[in-house]
Amino acid sequence: MADPRWLEVSFVVNGELAEALSEVLGRFVEGGVAVESNVKYNDAEDEGTPFGPVRIYGYLPVNESLEENRRKMEESIWHLGRIEPLPDPVYTPIEDQDWMNSWKANYKPIEIGKNLMIMPAWMNPDTKGRIPLRIDPSMAFGTGTHPTTQLCLVLLEKYQKSGNEVLDVGCGSGILSIAAVKLGAHKAYGVDIDPLSVKASYENAELNEVTDKVLFKLGSVAEVLGDDCIPRNTPLVLANILAPVIIRLMDAGLDQLVAPGGMIILSGILDHQADDVIRACQQKNLQLLEKIQNQDWVALAMKA
């Protein structure tokens, strides 16, 4: 092992101590404090509730100030431990690495359907005649690796008609809108309730040189219904979101965004939730055309 460049210091504590310990540790480490915990999901819409022990860690640079920094850190943590006992810190020497290139090495092109290939933005592989979708995985708004996105892309490829307009509700990274344009859509509109998602969508559109054919805005169904900039009767609507959200948005008017005779592709649905989603769609006079599955996930193609 090469000489270590960093000394990782870590603790495993209960959740009540996590905030106080993070604040103390953050005074001494470089690059901030990381907190890892187990997560449980209370329902299909829960973003995750931490439970159980929490691992807190950070990195001390190995330099001439290391021992002094460690002494001061341990002294501060000792004082904190007078309030409630703390475990001893665990120290692990860490070699310096090119973290970014190491991270990038884990991402490979993904072939989807008959004609699509998702690839990291920095790669220029042989596309084998497929349509490239360049995505920056660092933004974590939908990189194409999840089955729900792949299912949606498969159905999009099948049902997209050249010259159509497409609306993507919950656009995430913009990958579906970008794919629609590259498959021949005249224009793709996307909405999302997260402003960072809207930003990521535009950045990915720029990577794919389709910014002139997309429009991303903050919002959801209600905003589209009240926005003259986005068509309210779109030939193809996409919604790769959670099943309970799809059902709720049906009540909010999601079906009204689909042009008569048009299509809506729904994904983000666990197999045991599919019947509930289908029933909610049928109550809005949407007819099931196709249901496909990947692992535990289902996507539906519905016709207005």
N, C-alpha and C positions, 0 to 999 in steps of 0.2 A: 504493500500500500504506500502510495506517495505521502509526503508530509501533509497532514490535515491542514486545511485552510479555515475551517470552521469548527466550532465545538457546539454541538446541539445540546441544549439543556431542556429537559422535559419533566413534567409532573403528571400524575394521574390523580385527580381529586373529584369530589362530588360537585354537582352543578352549582351549589350555593357559594362555593369558594372560587368558582371560575373567573368571575368578573374582577374580584379583588386581586387574585393572583396574576391575572393577565395585565392588570394595570401596573403592578410592581415589576413584573418581568419585562414589560415594554420599555421601562426606563433604561435598560442595559443592553438588550439585544438589538441587532441591526435588521432592518427589513420588516419589522412588525412581529406580532405574536400570532401563532396559528392555534386554533381551537378545534378539536375533533371530538365528536360525540356520536353515540348511537342515535338513530332516528326511528320513530314509529309513526305510522299513518293511521289516523283515527277514522278517516273516510276517504272516498275517492278524490275529494277536492283538497284534502289537507296537504299543505306544502311540507309537512314534516314537523314532528314534535320531539325535541331532544329528550333522552332519558338515560339513566345510568351514569357511570363514571365518565369524566371528561378528561381528555388528554390535551395538555397545554404545552406548547414548546416554541422555542425560538433559537436563534443562532448568535453565538459570540464569535467575533473574528479572532483568529489565532494570530496575535501580534504582540508587541512589547507591553501592551496594556491589558493583556488577557487576565493575568493573575489578579491584578488590582480590580478589574471589572468584576471578576468572579467573586472576590472577597466582598466587595460592596453589595453585590446582588444577594449573596448568601446571608449577609447581615440584615438586609432589608426583609428578606423572606423569613429569617428567624424572628424578627419582630412581628411580622404578620402571623406567624405560627403561635405567638402567645395568645392570640384571640381564639384560634381554633387550630389544633394540631395539623401539621402538614407533613407529607412524606418527604424523604430526602430527594433532592434532584438526581436525575439520571443523566450522565454526560456521555455523549457519543461523538467521537471524532468524525468529521465529514471531509472528504476530498473536495476540492474545487472542481466544478464541472461546467461544461457548456450546457446549462440547463435548457435553454431554448431549443438547441439542436437535438438534444436528447428527447425532449418532449415531442418535437416534430417527427422524429423517427418512428413514432408509434402510429402515425396516421397514414393510411394507404388509400389509393383510389378504390371506389366502390362502384361496381356495375349494377345498375338498376333497370329492371324491365328489359326491353329489347334495344333501346337506343340511348339511354342516359348513363353518364358516368359522373359521380361526385368525386371531386378531388380537392385536397388542400390547396390553398391559394398559391403556395410557393412551388408547387410541383408542375412539371411539364411532361407527363408521361405519354406514351403512345395510347391514344384514346381508342384505337381499333375501330375508327369510324363512328364512335359514339359521340353524342352531344355532351360537351363538358359543362359541368356545373361547379364553378370555383367558389369555395366557401372557406371563410376564416374560422377554424374550429375554436380559436381562443375566445370567441365571443359567447359560446355556449348557449345560443338561442335556438338550436336545431341544426345539427351538422350533417344530417342525413344518415347517421349511424343507427338511429333508433327505428325499430320495426314500424312504428306508426307513420313516420315520414316516408319510409320506403313503400309502404302500402299505398299511401296517398299518391306518391309519384307513379306507381304502376297504373293506378286507375286514371290519373291525369293523362298519362301517355296514351291510354286507350281511348279516352273520351274527349280529349281536347281537339277542337276543330280549328283549322287555320282561319285566321281573321277574327276569331271570337274575342270578346272581352271577358276577363276573369276577375273574380273578387275573392280574396283570401282573408277570411275572418280569423284573427289570431295569427298574424303572419310570422311571428318569431324571428328567424334569421332572414326571411324573405326567400328562402330556397324554393318554395312552391311557386311563388309569383315569377321568379327568375326562370324556373323550368317551363312554366306556361308560355312565357315570351319566347324562349328558345325552341319550344315546340310549335310556334306559329301564332300565338295570341297577338292580336293587334295592340292590346293594352292590358296590363295587370294592375289591379288596385289591391292594396293591403291595408288592414287596420289591426292595431294591437293596443291593449290598455297600458303597455309598458313603453315609456318614451325611449328607453335604451334599445328596445327591440326595433322601434322605428329607425333609430340611428344605425343599428347593425344591418337592417335590411337595405338601407341606402348604400352602406359601405360594400355589402356583398354585390349589390346591383352594379356598382362601379367596377368591381373586380371582373364582372361578367360583361361589361360594356353594354348594359341595357337600361341605363338610367333614363333615357329618353322615352322608354316604353313602360315605365312603372310610376306609380304614385302611392306612397305610403303615408298614412296619417294615424294620429292617436285616436283611439276610440274602439267601439264595438258596434253591435247591431243598431242601437238607438242613434248613434252618431251618423251611421250610413243613411238611415232613414231620414235624417234631417240635414243631410249634406248634399248640396247641388253639384259638388265636384265629383261625386262618386255615383255611378248609375245604380238605380234601385231595382232594375230588372236586368240582371246579368245572366247571359246564357250558361255560364259555369261558375258555381260558387264552391269554394273549398273551406273546410273547417277541420283542421287537425288540432283538436282540443279535447278535453276530458269529457266523458259521456254525460255526467251530471250537468256540465256547463252547456253541452249541446242541447239537452232537454230543456234547460232553463231558457236558452236563447231561442228555441222554437216558440216558447210562450211569448218571448219579447219581439217576435216578428222575423226570425231568421229565414223562414220560408218565403217571406215577402220580397226577399232580395233576389230570388230566382225568377228569371223570365219564364212566362208560360211556355211549356214544352222544354224548358231548360233542365240542367242537371245540378245536383249538389253532391259533392263527395265529402263524406264524413269519416274521420279517423280519430285515433286516440281512445278507442273503445276496447275495453277488456271483453273477452268472449262472453262472460256471464252477464254483461251489461247490454249486449247487442239487441236482445228482444225488446228491452225497455226503450232504447233509442228508436228502433223500427216502429214501435207503437206510437211514440211521440210524433214521428214523421208522418205516419199514416193518418193521424188525427188532423194533420195539415194538408191532407190529400197528396202527399208525396208517395210515390210507388217505388218499391225496392226493385232495382234492376240486377244488382250483383252484390255479393258479399264475399270478401276474400280474407284470408287469415295468415298471420305470421306469428308463430309461437302463441302467446296468450292474447294477442292483439288482433282486432278486427277492423276492417274498413268497409264502408257501405257506399254504393252508388245508387242515388235516388233520383227519380224523374218527377218533375213538376207537371 
